Amino acid sequence: MLTARDLRKTFQAQEGKTLNALDGVNFEIAKGAFFTLLGPSGCGKTTTLRSIVGLERPDSGLIEVNGKPVFDSAGAVFVPPNKRRMGMVFQSYAIWPHMNVFENVAFPLRVGATRIGAAELAGMVARVLRTVQLGGYEKRPATRLSGGQQQRLALARALVMEPDLLLLDEPLSNLDAKLREAMRLELRRLQREVGITTVYVTHDQIEALALSDVIAVMRDGRIVQSGDPESIYNRPATRFVASFIGSTNVVEGRVRAAPGTAASGLVETGMGSFECVFSDAARGADAVALSIRPENVELTAEGEPAQPGRSGSHNVFAGRIVERVFLGEVVDYLVAVGAREWRVRGRPERSFPLHQSVSLYVRPAHCLALPDDLAPVAP
């Protein structure tokens, strides 16, 4: 449905430096999919979104919608934004404060190239307001809507033209935490009901995991990994992706026994030896970074019998609880292991007090060896 090929865009920064905002961006989005561009500030995700809608013109590359180019540097094609049949919701919503709900939604219909009769216009507005659960609010001033209602109004205005593509630029960032969580569910429900292909930009990993069919993780103007949320979280390709998506404990080490055809290999670290599974990119490497999610670290009290399934002397370490935070459904711990502090997440029914001496165990399947694409962390 949407294809991008080798998109490149540079900006001139201060002191004459050139910044590569887009450095060969490629992706394909299937019809009806929810596709998220995720990454830290300055990685190129918003520039990618603005290039899709036509608010930025890439230096080179190709963008096609339904097989037709809207930008093609080789063919000198650049379709202006108002002719791309795309709806966009900005971070600020960009709602007209002097208009009521009806007029805000009707505005793109009134200024469009196609003349629409009053009765048809009213019907289109009423239909999209029902879709976003704002039916009956037509006469309410836009300034008298709550944050969640304003977000739905912005969605209604983007959807009323029945666009081929919906683009969302961090639309939940201005909401408080509880409303943001509710609107994530509402937005996903709405997107599935309407069936519209959606491109979403965020730096919030939880949003990306909750909303997306496909996540593309960006860094320095490039997509470094893309896939469904479960594979991105459980099988990150690099240390950067593992560290950016959720919390993880990272340990640098050197390969002592490569996995070869086996399921796992041995890695020697300053803490001791780990038996781990290796990502494809880490196979053949001498130095690797181990990623271990906090929820995959098993805690037992010092002197307590080992848990079933533990085998061998690898992946077992002594530690001490130095901080604990009760979060309702989970308890977050900081555990001192030698000179390091590990994040561990456990269930509240099996709680450990401060200063408790504990044993930590990581199953080999939950220890992932990755290529180390970041600077070393403190030992």
matplotlib code that plots the C-alpha trace (Angstrom):
import matplotlib.pyplot as plt

x = [0.0, 2.8, 6.4, 9.5, 12.8, 16.2, 14.8, 17.6, 17.4, 20.1, 19.9, 22.5, 23.2, 25.2, 28.8, 28.2, 27.7, 25.5, 23.0, 21.7, 18.1, 17.3, 20.1, 18.6, 15.1, 13.3, 10.0, 6.7, 3.4, 0.5, -3.0, -4.8, -1.7, -0.7, 2.9, 5.0, 8.2, 9.9, 13.1, 14.8, 14.6, 16.5, 16.5, 14.5, 11.0, 9.2, 11.1, 10.0, 6.4, 6.6, 8.1, 5.2, 2.6, 4.6, 5.5, 9.2, 10.8, 13.5, 16.8, 16.4, 14.4, 10.9, 7.5, 4.6, 1.0, -1.0, 1.7, 1.6, 4.5, 3.8, 7.6, 10.2, 13.5, 14.6, 11.3, 11.1, 7.7, 6.4, 2.7, 1.7, 0.3, -3.3, -3.4, -2.0, -5.3, -3.7, -5.1, -2.7, -3.0, -0.4, 1.0, -0.8, -4.0, -4.2, -7.9, -9.5, -10.4, -13.0, -15.0, -17.3, -17.0, -19.1, -17.2, -13.8, -14.7, -16.4, -13.5, -11.5, -14.6, -15.4, -12.0, -11.4, -11.3, -14.6, -17.8, -20.1, -23.7, -24.9, -26.9, -24.1, -21.5, -23.7, -24.1, -20.3, -19.6, -22.3, -21.0, -17.3, -18.3, -20.3, -17.2, -15.0, -17.8, -18.5, -22.0, -24.2, -21.2, -21.6, -22.5, -20.0, -17.1, -13.8, -12.2, -14.7, -13.6, -11.4, -8.0, -9.2, -12.2, -9.9, -7.7, -10.8, -11.9, -8.5, -8.9, -12.4, -11.1, -8.4, -10.8, -13.7, -12.1, -11.8, -8.1, -6.0, -3.6, -3.7, -0.5, -0.2, 2.7, 2.9, -0.8, -1.0, 2.0, 0.0, -2.4, -1.9, -0.8, -4.2, -5.9, -3.0, -3.5, -7.3, -6.7, -4.2, -7.0, -9.5, -7.2, -6.4, -10.1, -10.9, -8.1, -9.3, -12.9, -12.2, -9.5, -7.3, -3.6, -1.9, 1.7, 2.4, 5.4, 6.4, 9.4, 7.2, 8.0, 4.8, 2.7, 4.5, 4.1, 0.4, -0.7, 1.4, 1.2, 4.8, 7.4, 10.4, 13.1, 15.1, 18.5, 20.6, 18.3, 18.1, 15.7, 17.8, 15.1, 11.5, 9.0, 6.0, 6.1, 6.7, 9.8, 11.2, 10.9, 12.0, 14.5, 16.1, 18.8, 21.3, 22.2, 20.7, 17.3, 17.3, 18.1, 15.6, 12.6, 11.7, 14.2, 17.1, 20.2, 23.3, 26.5, 29.5, 31.5, 33.7, 32.6, 34.2, 32.3, 30.4, 27.0, 27.9, 24.9, 23.9, 21.1, 23.3, 26.9, 29.0, 30.1, 32.6, 32.0, 33.3, 30.4, 31.1, 30.0, 26.6, 25.0, 23.0, 21.3, 22.9, 21.2, 22.2, 24.3, 26.2, 27.3, 31.0, 31.6, 34.4, 32.8, 29.1, 26.6, 24.1, 20.6, 18.5, 15.0, 14.2, 11.1, 13.3, 15.6, 14.5, 15.1, 15.4, 16.3, 19.9, 20.0, 16.6, 16.6, 17.2, 14.2, 13.1, 14.7, 18.0, 20.9, 24.7, 26.7, 26.3, 23.9, 23.7, 24.9, 24.7, 23.2, 21.5, 18.3, 19.2, 15.9, 12.3, 9.3, 5.8, 3.9, 0.7, 0.9, 4.7, 7.6, 10.7, 14.0, 17.5, 19.8, 23.5, 25.6, 29.2, 29.9, 26.7, 23.1, 20.5, 16.9, 14.6, 10.9, 8.9, 5.4, 4.1, 3.0, 6.7, 8.2, 11.7, 12.5, 15.3, 18.8, 17.7, 20.6, 19.3, 20.4, 19.7, 19.2, 18.7, 17.6, 19.8, 16.7, 16.2, 19.9, 20.4, 23.9, 23.9, 26.4, 27.6, 26.7, 26.9, 29.8, 30.6, 28.6, 30.3, 31.4]
y = [0.0, 2.4, 1.9, 4.0, 3.3, 4.8, 8.0, 10.5, 14.0, 16.3, 19.6, 22.2, 22.7, 25.4, 25.9, 24.5, 20.9, 18.6, 16.4, 13.2, 13.3, 10.3, 8.0, 5.4, 4.7, 1.7, 0.1, -1.4, -1.1, -3.4, -2.1, -1.7, -2.1, 0.0, 0.9, 2.7, 4.6, 4.5, 6.0, 8.7, 12.4, 13.4, 9.8, 10.9, 9.5, 12.8, 13.8, 10.4, 11.1, 14.7, 13.3, 10.9, 13.6, 16.0, 18.6, 17.8, 17.0, 14.3, 14.9, 11.5, 8.3, 7.1, 7.1, 5.2, 4.9, 2.1, 1.7, 5.4, 7.7, 10.7, 11.5, 10.2, 12.0, 10.1, 11.0, 14.6, 13.7, 15.6, 15.5, 18.4, 17.5, 18.6, 16.1, 13.0, 11.9, 11.6, 12.7, 13.9, 14.4, 16.7, 16.6, 19.8, 18.6, 22.0, 22.4, 25.7, 27.3, 29.7, 26.9, 24.4, 20.6, 20.5, 23.3, 21.9, 18.6, 20.2, 22.6, 20.2, 19.4, 23.1, 24.0, 20.8, 20.8, 18.9, 20.8, 19.0, 19.9, 20.9, 17.8, 15.4, 17.4, 17.2, 13.5, 12.9, 15.0, 13.2, 9.8, 10.4, 12.0, 8.8, 6.8, 8.6, 8.7, 12.5, 12.3, 15.0, 17.3, 19.1, 22.5, 22.4, 24.9, 23.1, 24.8, 23.2, 19.7, 17.5, 16.5, 13.1, 14.6, 17.1, 14.1, 12.4, 15.6, 15.8, 12.2, 12.9, 15.9, 13.7, 10.9, 12.9, 13.1, 9.3, 9.4, 6.5, 6.9, 8.2, 9.8, 10.4, 12.5, 11.7, 12.5, 11.2, 13.1, 16.0, 13.7, 12.7, 9.1, 7.6, 9.2, 8.3, 4.7, 4.8, 6.6, 4.0, 1.4, 3.8, 4.6, 0.9, 0.0, 2.9, 2.0, -1.6, -0.6, 1.9, -0.4, 2.5, 2.1, 4.1, 5.5, 6.5, 8.3, 8.1, 7.8, 6.0, 2.3, 1.3, 3.1, 1.3, -2.1, -1.6, -0.1, -1.6, -4.4, -3.5, -1.4, 0.2, 1.2, 4.2, 5.5, 8.2, 8.4, 4.7, 1.8, -0.6, -3.2, -3.8, -6.4, -7.2, -6.0, -9.4, -10.1, -6.6, -7.0, -10.6, -10.8, -7.4, -7.4, -5.2, -3.8, -0.4, -2.0, -4.1, -1.0, 1.3, -1.1, -1.6, -2.2, -4.6, -5.5, -5.4, -7.3, -7.1, -10.3, -12.4, -15.6, -18.6, -21.3, -20.3, -21.9, -23.5, -25.8, -25.9, -23.8, -21.8, -20.8, -19.7, -16.1, -15.1, -11.8, -9.9, -11.4, -15.0, -17.2, -17.1, -19.7, -17.8, -18.0, -15.9, -13.6, -14.3, -11.1, -12.2, -15.6, -15.4, -12.4, -12.4, -9.7, -9.5, -7.7, -9.8, -8.6, -9.9, -8.5, -7.7, -10.0, -12.9, -12.8, -15.4, -14.5, -16.8, -16.0, -16.9, -20.6, -21.4, -24.6, -24.0, -23.6, -26.4, -26.3, -24.8, -26.6, -26.3, -23.6, -20.9, -18.0, -18.0, -15.0, -13.8, -10.4, -8.1, -6.1, -2.4, -0.8, -2.0, -0.2, -1.7, -1.0, -3.0, -5.9, -6.1, -5.1, -3.5, -4.3, -3.0, -5.8, -5.2, -7.9, -7.2, -3.7, -3.7, -3.0, -5.2, -4.4, -7.3, -7.4, -9.9, -10.7, -9.1, -12.5, -13.5, -10.3, -9.7, -7.0, -4.4, -5.7, -9.4, -11.5, -13.3, -15.6, -14.6, -17.1, -16.5, -19.3, -19.7, -19.1, -15.7, -14.5, -13.1, -12.4, -9.4, -7.5, -4.5, -1.4, 1.0, 2.3, 0.1, 0.8, 1.1, -2.3]
z = [0.0, 1.0, -0.1, 0.6, -1.2, -0.3, 1.2, 1.9, 3.4, 4.8, 6.7, 7.2, 10.9, 12.7, 11.8, 8.3, 9.5, 7.4, 9.3, 7.7, 8.8, 6.5, 5.4, 3.1, 4.7, 3.2, 4.2, 2.9, 4.7, 3.9, 3.4, 6.7, 8.9, 11.9, 11.3, 13.9, 13.5, 16.9, 18.1, 20.2, 19.4, 16.2, 14.7, 11.6, 12.4, 12.1, 9.0, 7.5, 8.3, 6.9, 3.7, 3.3, 3.6, 1.5, 4.1, 3.5, 0.2, 0.4, -1.5, -3.2, -3.1, -3.9, -2.1, -3.6, -2.5, -4.1, -6.7, -7.8, -6.9, -4.8, -4.7, -7.1, -7.4, -10.5, -12.3, -10.8, -9.3, -6.3, -5.6, -3.3, 0.2, -0.6, -3.5, -1.7, 0.0, 3.4, 6.8, 9.5, 13.2, 14.7, 18.2, 19.1, 17.3, 15.5, 16.3, 15.3, 18.7, 17.2, 15.7, 17.2, 16.8, 13.6, 11.9, 12.8, 11.1, 8.2, 7.4, 5.2, 3.2, 2.7, 1.4, -0.7, -4.5, -4.7, -4.0, -1.5, -0.9, 2.5, 3.2, 2.1, 4.1, 7.2, 6.8, 6.4, 9.5, 11.5, 10.4, 11.4, 14.7, 15.6, 14.6, 17.2, 19.8, 19.6, 18.3, 19.9, 20.4, 17.1, 18.6, 21.4, 21.2, 20.5, 23.5, 25.9, 25.0, 27.3, 26.2, 25.0, 23.2, 21.4, 20.3, 18.9, 17.2, 15.5, 14.3, 13.0, 11.0, 9.5, 8.7, 7.2, 3.8, 3.7, 3.1, 1.8, 4.7, 8.3, 9.7, 13.4, 14.9, 18.7, 19.2, 22.8, 24.2, 25.6, 27.6, 31.2, 31.9, 32.7, 29.7, 27.5, 28.4, 27.7, 24.4, 23.2, 23.4, 21.8, 18.9, 18.2, 18.3, 15.9, 13.5, 13.3, 12.8, 10.1, 8.5, 7.5, 6.9, 9.6, 10.2, 13.7, 15.1, 18.8, 21.1, 23.7, 23.6, 25.5, 22.9, 20.1, 21.6, 22.4, 19.1, 16.3, 13.8, 12.8, 14.6, 12.7, 15.2, 13.9, 14.8, 13.1, 10.1, 9.4, 10.3, 12.3, 12.9, 12.0, 12.9, 15.0, 18.7, 20.2, 18.0, 18.5, 22.3, 22.6, 19.8, 19.3, 16.7, 18.5, 21.9, 20.9, 20.1, 23.3, 25.4, 23.7, 23.8, 27.4, 30.3, 30.1, 31.9, 29.7, 30.4, 28.1, 27.6, 25.4, 23.7, 25.3, 23.4, 20.2, 19.7, 16.4, 15.6, 19.3, 20.7, 23.0, 23.7, 26.6, 27.3, 30.0, 31.7, 34.7, 36.7, 35.7, 32.9, 31.1, 28.9, 26.3, 23.0, 20.2, 17.7, 14.1, 14.0, 17.1, 15.8, 14.9, 17.1, 19.8, 22.0, 22.6, 24.8, 26.8, 27.2, 30.1, 30.7, 34.4, 34.3, 33.2, 36.3, 38.9, 42.6, 45.5, 49.1, 50.2, 51.3, 49.7, 47.5, 43.8, 41.6, 39.3, 35.9, 37.0, 35.5, 35.8, 37.5, 34.8, 35.0, 38.9, 40.9, 44.5, 45.2, 47.7, 47.4, 47.6, 46.5, 45.9, 44.5, 44.7, 41.5, 42.2, 39.8, 40.0, 42.3, 40.8, 42.5, 42.3, 43.2, 43.8, 42.1, 42.8, 41.4, 39.3, 40.0, 38.2, 37.5, 38.5, 38.2, 40.3, 41.4, 44.7, 46.1, 46.2, 47.7, 49.1, 51.7, 51.5, 52.2, 51.7, 50.3, 47.2, 44.5, 40.8, 38.1, 34.3, 32.1, 29.0, 26.8, 28.4, 28.0, 24.5, 23.1, 20.7, 18.7, 20.8, 18.7, 21.7, 23.8, 26.8, 30.0, 33.4, 34.8]

ax = plt.figure().add_subplot(projection="3d")
ax.plot(x, y, z, "-o")
ax.set_aspect("equal")
plt.show()
